[in-house]
Amino acid sequence: MNKTALSPVQKLASADRLVHDPSRLAILTVLLGCAEADFLYLVSATGLGKGNLSSHLSKLEEGGLVAIN
């Protein structure tokens, strides 16, 4: 068995940590109300700084929860 492969429980725990970070949860909550949003709108709507928002968006993109164009 491949040691890098995650079990279903590990995948679920990883997704839970990804979504339940307060900043990332705020981003996802804002995005629920619109089909797409630009970066400055998310800065305003979430109250996050640009660097912090960028970091959290990258993690959400890596997790397959948002698409950044």
C-alpha positions in Angstrom: 0.0 0.0 0.0 1.3 3.5 -0.9 2.2 5.3 2.3 1.2 8.7 0.8 -2.3 7.6 0.1 -4.8 8.9 2.6 -7.6 6.8 4.0 -11.2 8.0 3.7 -11.1 9.1 7.3 -7.9 11.0 6.8 -9.4 12.7 3.7 -12.5 13.7 5.7 -10.4 15.0 8.6 -8.2 17.0 6.2 -11.3 18.6 4.5 -12.8 19.4 7.9 -9.7 21.3 8.9 -9.6 23.1 5.5 -13.2 24.3 5.7 -13.5 25.0 9.4 -10.7 27.5 9.7 -12.6 30.7 10.6 -11.2 32.8 7.7 -11.7 30.1 5.1 -15.2 29.5 6.4 -15.9 33.3 6.0 -14.6 33.2 2.4 -16.8 30.2 1.5 -19.8 31.8 3.2 -19.4 35.0 1.1 -19.0 32.9 -2.0 -22.2 31.0 -1.4 -24.2 34.1 -2.2 -22.6 34.8 -5.6 -21.5 32.9 -8.7 -18.1 34.6 -8.6 -16.3 37.4 -6.8 -13.2 39.5 -7.4 -10.4 39.8 -4.9 -11.2 43.3 -3.7 -14.8 42.3 -3.0 -13.6 39.4 -0.9 -11.2 41.7 1.0 -14.2 44.0 1.8 -16.7 41.3 2.6 -14.5 39.2 4.8 -12.4 42.0 6.5 -9.2 40.0 5.8 -6.0 41.6 4.7 -4.8 41.0 1.1 -2.0 38.7 2.1 -4.1 36.7 4.5 -6.9 36.4 1.9 -4.5 35.4 -0.8 -3.0 32.6 1.5 -6.4 31.3 2.4 -7.7 31.3 -1.2 -4.6 29.4 -2.3 -5.4 26.7 0.3 -9.0 26.5 -0.8 -7.9 26.2 -4.4 -5.5 23.4 -3.5 -8.3 21.7 -1.7 -10.5 22.0 -4.8 -13.1 24.2 -3.1 -12.6 27.3 -5.2 -11.4 28.1 -8.7 -9.2 31.1 -9.2 -9.1 32.7 -12.6 
